[in-house]
Amino acid sequence: MRQPHRDVGRLALTARVCDERRMHALVLSLFLSQTAPPDAFGRGLLRQLAGTCEPVAESPLTVKVAAYEQRDAGSVRVWKAWPIGRCWPPRGRPFQLIADALEVARLEDGPLGAEVTVPPVDASRTAFTTLTTVPFPPAVEATTMPAYSVKTIRSVFTRVYRKPTATLDGVSAQLVYDTVMKARVRTEVDLWLKVLGATKPQQRKTLGRAYAEAAKQPGFESYSYLSGLSEQLLGKGAPREAYRVLGIVLRRTLDGTLGTVTTLWVQVLEDYDPELAKGARAQFMAR
């Protein structure tokens, strides 16, 4: 991911990166808020999006972002104006992404130039639980496959999803999608359909169990394992990022939530990108 321009600074909060990062971040970053105060997650999401942009003067979307600024007493964080005409969806564990975005929004109560502080992780996770009524998913050992429940995923979706006609801090949610997310979502969907099309349900279960067993071995390295497996399934011309999507598909197969995730993919696409949904729906639902 490209970093913000060095003269402008960076977000006070950055999304944590883990194996689940891009797909869940893409889907859940569209699950915008229906909460009180209004647009809390939406504002926080826009701040995080702003931290992935290059400065573009003509951008129709300009928000505030926590940036670093050198003062006599040292480095401090301040709110700065930031155009988000060229952005990338934030990456990170999906639930932490929501938690961090809520905290960014809660802290943004001053004018441009006001100093801000980074909240403790516990505070953002408490905000997540308050918003979703779902306990923040506990960490797991590196040798254990992360597992979610259908109830958890659907509960979070129901609590924070917004339709494209909604607004985020005065900006159309559809405009945010079109400006920030559309290109990457389309690339991501293409990867998902390639992986799903190259595997059958029973095959995914078998591959998932083998993946979980391999992860328990000393020296296991997921990139090498999944890259080799994706090349076997898709051929030598497999897209480089196919390994990542394959890993997500296998983990969601193992915990039984793959059908839920693909159903939510279809819902988001039908709302935000009907043209893409036409070609993707049948393939997602066939899984």
C-alpha positions in Angstrom: 0.0 0.0 0.0 1.3 3.4 -0.8 2.0 5.7 2.1 0.8 9.2 2.7 3.0 12.0 1.4 5.8 12.3 4.0 5.4 16.1 4.3 1.8 15.7 5.4 2.2 13.0 8.0 0.3 9.8 8.8 -2.7 8.7 10.8 -2.6 8.6 14.5 -4.1 5.2 14.3 -3.2 2.6 11.6 -5.0 -0.6 10.9 -3.3 -3.7 12.1 -2.1 -6.0 9.4 -2.8 -9.7 9.6 -3.7 -12.7 7.3 -7.3 -11.6 7.0 -6.4 -8.0 6.1 -7.7 -7.0 2.6 -10.8 -9.0 2.0 -12.4 -8.3 5.3 -11.2 -4.7 5.3 -12.8 -4.2 1.9 -16.1 -5.7 2.9 -16.3 -4.3 6.4 -15.0 -0.9 5.4 -18.3 -0.7 3.5 -20.3 -1.6 6.6 -20.8 2.1 7.5 -22.5 3.2 10.7 -26.1 3.3 11.8 -25.1 4.3 15.3 -25.5 7.2 17.7 -23.8 9.6 17.4 -24.6 9.5 13.7 -21.8 8.6 11.3 -19.3 7.8 14.1 -17.7 5.0 12.2 -18.2 6.7 8.9 -16.2 9.7 10.1 -13.5 7.5 11.5 -13.4 5.4 8.3 -12.9 8.6 6.2 -10.0 9.6 8.4 -8.4 6.2 7.9 -9.0 6.4 4.2 -7.5 9.9 4.2 -4.3 8.4 5.6 -3.9 6.2 2.5 -4.1 9.1 -0.1 -1.8 11.2 -2.1 -2.5 14.9 -2.0 -4.9 15.8 -4.8 -6.0 19.4 -4.9 -9.1 18.8 -7.0 -10.5 16.0 -4.9 -14.2 16.5 -4.1 -13.7 14.7 -0.8 -11.7 16.6 1.8 -11.6 15.4 5.4 -9.5 15.8 8.5 -6.7 13.4 9.4 -4.4 13.2 12.4 -0.9 14.0 11.2 2.4 14.5 12.9 4.0 18.0 13.1 7.3 19.1 14.5 7.2 21.7 17.3 9.9 23.1 19.5 8.9 20.6 22.2 9.0 17.7 19.7 6.6 15.8 17.5 2.8 16.3 18.2 -0.3 15.1 16.4 -2.6 17.6 14.9 -5.7 17.5 12.7 -5.0 18.6 9.1 -7.1 18.9 6.0 -6.5 16.0 3.6 -8.0 15.4 0.1 -9.0 11.8 -0.6 -9.4 11.8 -4.3 -6.8 9.0 -4.7 -7.1 6.6 -1.8 -6.9 2.9 -1.0 -9.2 1.1 1.5 -7.5 0.7 4.8 -6.1 -2.8 5.6 -6.2 -4.6 8.9 -8.0 -7.1 10.9 -11.7 -6.2 10.2 -12.8 -5.9 13.8 -9.8 -3.8 14.8 -10.4 -1.6 11.7 -13.9 -0.8 13.0 -12.7 -0.2 16.6 -9.9 2.1 15.5 -12.2 4.1 13.2 -14.6 4.6 16.0 -11.9 6.0 18.3 -10.6 8.3 15.5 -14.1 9.7 15.2 -14.6 10.1 18.9 -11.3 12.0 19.3 -12.0 14.4 16.4 -13.7 17.2 18.4 -11.3 20.1 17.8 -10.6 22.5 15.0 -7.9 22.0 12.4 -4.6 22.3 14.2 -5.9 20.9 17.5 -3.7 18.3 19.1 -4.9 14.8 19.5 -3.7 11.7 21.3 -3.6 8.0 20.3 -6.2 6.0 22.4 -5.2 2.8 24.1 -6.1 -0.4 22.3 -8.5 -1.3 25.1 -10.5 1.9 24.5 -11.0 1.2 20.8 -12.1 -2.4 21.5 -14.5 -1.3 24.1 -16.0 1.1 21.6 -16.3 -1.8 19.1 -18.2 -3.9 21.7 -20.5 -1.0 22.6 -21.3 -0.4 18.9 -21.8 -4.0 17.8 -22.9 -5.7 21.1 -20.4 -8.3 20.0 -17.3 -9.0 22.3 -14.1 -8.2 20.5 -12.7 -11.5 19.1 -9.9 -12.8 21.2 -6.4 -13.3 19.8 -5.3 -16.8 18.9 -2.0 -18.5 18.8 0.0 -18.2 15.6 -0.4 -22.0 15.0 -4.2 -21.7 15.3 -6.5 -20.8 12.5 -8.6 -17.6 13.4 -12.2 -18.6 13.6 -15.4 -16.5 13.6 -19.0 -17.4 14.0 -21.9 -16.7 11.6 -23.6 -14.8 14.4 -20.6 -12.6 15.0 -20.2 -11.7 11.3 -23.9 -11.0 10.8 -24.3 -9.1 14.0 -21.4 -6.7 13.1 -22.7 -6.3 9.6 -26.3 -5.5 10.7 -25.1 -3.0 13.2 -22.8 -1.0 11.0 -23.9 -1.4 7.4 -25.1 1.6 5.4 -26.8 1.8 2.1 -25.1 3.8 -0.7 -27.8 6.5 -0.3 -26.5 7.3 3.2 -24.0 10.0 4.0 -20.7 9.9 5.8 -19.9 13.2 7.5 -21.9 14.9 4.7 -20.4 12.8 1.9 -22.4 10.3 -0.1 -21.5 6.7 0.8 -21.8 5.8 -2.9 -19.3 8.6 -3.8 -16.9 7.2 -1.2 -17.2 3.8 -2.9 -16.8 5.1 -6.4 -13.9 7.3 -5.5 -12.0 5.1 -3.0 -13.0 1.5 -3.2 -14.4 0.6 -6.6 -11.2 -0.3 -8.4 -9.8 -2.4 -5.6 -13.1 -4.1 -4.9 -13.3 -5.2 -8.6 -9.8 -6.6 -8.4 -10.6 -8.4 -5.2 -13.8 -9.9 -6.6 -11.9 -11.2 -9.6 -9.5 -13.0 -7.3 -12.3 -14.5 -5.2 -14.1 -15.8 -8.3 -10.9 -17.3 -9.6 -10.2 -19.1 -6.3 -13.9 -20.3 -5.8 -14.1 -21.4 -9.4 -10.9 -23.5 -9.1 -12.1 -25.4 -6.0 -15.1 -27.5 -5.0 -16.7 -27.5 -1.5 -15.4 -30.8 -0.4 -12.0 -30.0 -1.8 -11.9 -26.8 0.2 -12.7 -28.7 3.4 -9.8 -31.2 2.7 -7.4 -28.4 1.8 -8.5 -26.4 4.8 -7.8 -29.3 7.2 -4.4 -29.9 5.6 -3.6 -26.1 5.9 -4.5 -26.2 9.6 -2.4 -29.2 10.3 0.6 -27.7 8.4 0.3 -24.5 10.4 1.0 -26.4 13.6 4.4 -27.5 12.4 7.6 -25.7 13.5 8.8 -23.2 10.9 5.5 -23.0 9.0 5.4 -20.0 6.7 1.9 -19.3 5.3 3.0 -17.3 2.3 5.1 -20.1 0.9 2.5 -22.7 1.7 -0.4 -20.8 0.2 1.5 -19.6 -2.8 2.5 -23.1 -3.8 -1.1 -24.3 -3.3 -2.6 -21.5 -5.3 -0.2 -22.3 -8.2 -1.3 -25.9 -8.1 -5.0 -24.9 -8.3 -4.8 -22.0 -10.7 -1.7 -22.8 -12.7 1.7 -21.0 -13.1 -0.1 -17.9 -14.3 -2.0 -17.5 -11.0 -2.3 -13.9 -9.8 0.3 -13.1 -7.1 -2.4 -12.2 -4.6 -4.4 -15.4 -5.2 -2.6 -17.0 -2.2 -4.1 -14.5 0.2 -7.7 -15.0 -1.0 -7.1 -18.8 -1.0 -6.1 -18.6 2.7 -9.2 -16.6 3.6 -11.4 -19.0 1.7 -9.9 -22.0 3.5 -10.1 -20.4 6.9 -13.7 -19.4 6.4 -14.4 -22.9 5.2 -12.9 -24.3 8.4 -15.1 -22.2 10.7 -18.2 -22.6 8.6 -18.7 -18.9 7.6 -17.7 -19.0 4.0 -21.4 -19.0 2.9 -22.1 -16.0 5.1 -19.1 -14.0 3.7 -20.0 -14.7 0.1 -23.7 -13.8 0.7 -22.6 -10.4 2.3 -20.2 -9.9 -0.7 -23.2 -10.2 -3.0 -25.3 -7.8 -0.9 -22.6 -5.1 -0.8 -22.0 -5.5 -4.6 -25.7 -5.3 -5.4 -26.0 -2.1 -3.4 -22.9 -0.4 -4.4 -21.8 -1.9 -7.8 -24.8 -3.5 -9.6 -22.9 -3.9 -12.8 -20.2 -6.0 -11.0 -22.9 -7.9 -9.1 -24.6 -9.1 -12.3 -21.6 -11.2 -13.3 -20.4 -12.1 -9.8 -23.6 -13.1 -8.0 -24.1 -16.6 -9.5 -20.5 -17.5 -9.0 -20.4 -16.3 -5.4 -23.6 -18.2 -4.5 -22.5 -21.3 -6.3 -19.3 -21.5 -4.1 
